[in-house]
């Protein structure tokens, strides 16, 4: 095996991890800001250096070989530690520098994370933040990020979690007054089966469940969606509900501005399910200077 030391070798390893995480050369290239051919060439160069295939490539999929998975498991913490060391060197006691890279669910990008980042970046003008918005359940470290933001039920047990944003949120139900005038009111969650509903689904293809709770009892409804939209199109789903296309269930905080204007009317608020707000999570092993600064900032925000 040829010697693969140096910056070029580290770059190839980083590209390899991105392809493994995305399971696609094209998606990895888009994320890295490179051409698909360049990404393919870099991975091929790494495979030639090692003398073994790291991926099984077909016209439809890219799957890591056993050797590829073993390599990823070994080098991920090493690359994370190297990135932490570089960020720490770039930072001084007077200012925090470098890059804070976060893998976040789209649910926090509407009204939770943007104002927090605005205040955080104002405090640290020499710091850069890179966001990977992804609703899949991914390992933030394996994705090359310092930390991730997810809801509690999706966190691994071996991670450190810091609360971010509201500690309680609710799944709210809403419809336009015009829709209710033409289609009738809703007195119980079971009535939703008779209405046009706008459903949201995760990137995995699974529909976001409509679960309600009252007096300690839960009620799950699975109405057929007249319209089904991926979670990344939630703003469009809200606009469609405002225009009277059906009933929508989503985050209460997303709907509150439209309740205030009267464009949407809350339905069955006594049934709305409360759940725990999002968390910033990261490995217990590494914490870069930018991540330490962000964790300290979140602590101050809660005080």
C-alpha positions in Angstrom: 0.0 0.0 0.0 1.3 3.4 -0.9 1.9 6.1 1.7 -1.3 8.1 2.1 -0.1 10.7 4.6 -0.7 14.4 4.3 -3.5 16.8 3.7 -4.6 15.0 0.5 -5.0 11.7 2.3 -7.1 13.3 5.1 -9.3 15.0 2.5 -9.9 11.7 0.8 -10.8 10.1 4.1 -13.2 13.0 4.9 -14.9 12.6 1.5 -15.1 8.8 2.0 -17.0 9.4 5.3 -19.4 11.8 3.6 -20.2 9.3 0.8 -20.7 6.6 3.4 -23.1 8.7 5.4 -25.1 10.0 2.4 -25.0 6.6 0.6 -24.6 8.6 -2.6 -21.7 10.1 -4.5 -24.0 12.8 -6.0 -25.5 13.9 -2.7 -22.1 13.8 -1.0 -20.7 16.0 -3.8 -23.5 18.5 -3.4 -22.9 18.7 0.4 -19.1 19.1 -0.1 -19.4 21.6 -2.9 -17.5 19.3 -5.3 -18.4 17.7 -8.6 -19.6 14.0 -8.5 -16.6 13.0 -10.7 -14.2 14.6 -8.2 -15.8 12.8 -5.3 -15.6 9.5 -7.2 -12.0 10.1 -8.1 -11.0 10.8 -4.5 -12.7 7.7 -3.2 -11.2 5.6 -6.0 -7.7 7.0 -5.1 -8.2 6.0 -1.5 -9.3 2.5 -2.5 -6.2 2.2 -4.7 -4.0 3.3 -1.8 -5.6 0.8 0.5 -5.8 -2.0 -2.1 -9.4 -2.9 -1.1 -12.9 -1.7 -2.3 -14.7 0.5 0.2 -18.0 0.6 -1.6 -20.2 -1.7 -3.7 -21.5 0.5 -6.5 -24.5 -0.1 -8.6 -26.5 2.2 -10.9 -29.0 2.7 -8.1 -27.1 2.5 -4.8 -23.8 2.9 -3.0 -23.3 0.4 -0.1 -20.2 0.3 2.1 -18.2 -3.0 2.2 -17.3 -4.6 5.5 -13.9 -3.0 5.1 -15.5 0.4 4.5 -17.6 0.1 7.6 -14.6 -1.0 9.7 -12.5 1.9 8.3 -15.3 4.4 9.1 -15.6 3.2 12.7 -11.8 3.6 13.2 -11.2 7.0 11.6 -14.4 8.9 12.6 -13.2 9.7 16.1 -9.7 10.5 14.8 -11.0 13.0 12.3 -13.3 14.5 14.9 -10.4 14.9 17.3 -8.3 16.5 14.6 -11.0 18.9 13.7 -11.4 19.8 17.4 -7.6 20.4 17.7 -7.6 22.7 14.7 -10.6 24.6 16.0 -9.0 25.0 19.4 -5.7 26.2 17.9 -7.7 28.8 15.9 -9.5 30.0 19.0 -7.8 32.2 21.6 -8.9 33.2 25.0 -10.1 36.6 23.6 -12.2 35.2 20.7 -13.7 32.0 19.4 -12.8 31.2 15.9 -13.2 28.2 13.5 -16.4 26.4 12.4 -19.3 25.1 14.4 -20.9 22.4 12.3 -24.4 21.2 13.3 -26.6 18.5 11.9 -30.2 19.6 12.7 -33.8 18.6 12.1 -35.8 20.9 10.0 -38.3 21.4 12.8 -35.9 23.8 14.6 -35.2 25.9 11.5 -38.5 27.8 11.5 -38.5 29.7 14.7 -36.2 28.1 17.3 -32.6 28.0 16.0 -32.4 31.1 13.7 -32.9 33.7 16.6 -30.5 31.7 18.8 -27.8 31.7 16.1 -28.3 35.4 15.5 -27.5 36.2 19.1 -24.6 33.6 19.2 -22.9 34.9 16.1 -23.2 38.5 17.2 -21.3 37.5 20.3 -18.6 35.6 18.3 -18.0 37.6 15.1 -15.0 35.5 14.1 -16.9 32.2 14.3 -18.6 30.5 11.3 -21.6 28.1 11.6 -22.4 25.4 9.0 -25.8 23.7 9.2 -26.8 20.3 7.7 -30.6 20.2 7.8 -31.5 16.5 7.8 -34.7 14.9 9.1 -33.2 11.4 8.9 -31.9 9.9 12.1 -28.1 10.1 11.6 -25.0 10.0 13.8 -23.9 13.6 13.9 -20.3 12.7 14.5 -20.3 10.2 11.6 -21.7 13.0 9.4 -18.7 15.1 10.3 -20.5 17.5 12.6 -19.6 18.7 16.1 -23.1 18.2 17.4 -26.7 17.6 16.3 -30.2 18.9 17.3 -33.0 16.3 17.6 -35.9 15.6 19.8 -35.4 13.4 22.9 -37.0 10.2 21.6 -34.3 10.1 18.8 -31.2 10.5 21.0 -28.7 7.8 21.6 -28.1 6.8 25.2 -24.4 7.5 25.1 -24.6 11.1 24.1 -24.5 14.3 26.2 -27.7 16.3 25.6 -28.3 20.0 26.3 -31.8 21.6 26.1 -32.3 24.1 23.3 -35.4 26.1 22.7 -38.8 25.7 24.4 -38.8 22.7 26.8 -42.4 21.9 25.9 -44.1 22.0 22.5 -47.5 20.7 21.3 -49.0 19.1 18.2 -51.7 21.5 17.2 -54.7 21.0 14.9 -55.9 23.8 12.7 -58.0 24.7 9.7 -59.1 27.8 7.8 -62.5 29.3 8.9 -63.7 29.0 5.3 -62.9 25.3 5.2 -64.8 24.7 8.5 -67.8 26.7 7.2 -68.1 24.5 4.1 -67.1 21.1 5.6 -68.4 21.2 9.2 -66.8 21.4 12.6 -64.7 18.8 14.5 -65.9 17.7 17.9 -63.7 14.7 18.4 -60.4 13.4 16.9 -62.4 10.5 15.3 -64.3 13.2 13.2 -61.0 13.8 11.3 -61.6 10.6 9.3 -64.4 12.4 7.6 -62.4 15.5 6.6 -59.8 16.5 4.0 -56.5 16.4 5.9 -53.1 17.6 5.0 -50.4 15.1 6.2 -46.7 15.7 6.7 -44.2 12.9 6.3 -40.6 12.3 7.3 -37.7 12.0 4.7 -38.0 8.2 5.4 -41.5 8.3 3.9 -43.3 7.6 7.2 -46.2 9.8 8.0 -46.0 12.0 11.1 -48.5 10.4 13.4 -51.6 12.3 14.6 -51.7 11.6 18.3 -53.9 13.3 20.7 -54.3 13.2 24.5 -57.0 14.1 27.0 -57.4 13.2 30.7 -54.5 10.9 30.5 -55.9 8.9 27.5 -54.3 9.0 24.1 -56.1 8.8 20.8 -54.3 8.1 17.5 -55.9 9.0 14.2 -54.6 8.0 10.8 -56.8 10.0 8.3 -56.2 9.6 4.6 -54.3 12.6 3.4 -55.9 14.6 0.7 -52.5 16.2 0.5 -49.3 14.7 1.7 -46.1 16.8 1.9 -42.6 16.2 3.1 -41.6 17.9 6.3 -39.3 20.2 4.4 -42.4 21.6 2.8 -44.1 22.4 6.0 -44.5 26.1 5.2 -46.3 25.1 2.0 -48.6 22.8 4.0 -49.5 25.7 6.3 -50.2 28.0 3.3 -52.5 25.3 1.8 -54.4 25.0 5.1 -54.8 28.8 5.2 -56.3 28.6 1.7 -58.9 26.1 2.9 -57.5 22.9 1.4 -57.9 20.9 4.6 -57.1 20.3 8.3 -53.4 20.3 9.3 -51.6 19.0 12.4 -48.2 20.4 13.2 -46.2 22.3 15.7 -48.3 24.8 17.7 -45.5 27.4 17.6 -45.6 27.3 13.8 -49.3 27.9 13.8 -49.6 30.6 16.4 -48.9 33.6 14.1 -51.8 32.4 11.8 -54.1 31.9 14.8 -53.3 35.6 15.7 -54.3 36.8 12.3 -57.4 34.6 12.1 -56.2 32.8 8.9 -56.3 29.6 10.8 -58.6 28.4 13.6 -57.4 26.1 16.4 -59.3 22.8 16.6 -59.7 20.6 19.7 -57.0 22.4 21.8 -58.0 20.3 24.8 -56.7 17.3 22.9 -53.3 18.7 21.8 -50.4 16.4 22.7 -47.5 18.0 24.7 -44.0 16.7 24.1 -40.5 17.6 25.1 -38.6 20.3 23.2 -35.4 19.7 21.2 -31.9 19.0 22.5 -28.4 19.7 21.3 -26.5 16.4 21.5 -22.8 15.5 21.1 -20.3 12.8 21.9 -18.9 12.8 25.4 -15.4 12.3 24.0 -14.8 15.5 22.0 -16.0 19.1 22.4 -14.4 21.7 20.1 -13.9 25.3 21.2 -16.9 26.5 19.0 -19.1 23.8 20.5 -18.0 24.7 24.0 -18.9 28.3 23.3 -22.3 27.3 22.0 -23.0 25.1 25.0 -22.1 27.9 27.3 -24.3 30.3 25.3 -27.3 28.0 25.6 -26.7 27.7 29.4 -26.8 31.5 29.7 -29.9 31.7 27.6 -31.7 29.3 30.0 -30.7 31.3 33.1 
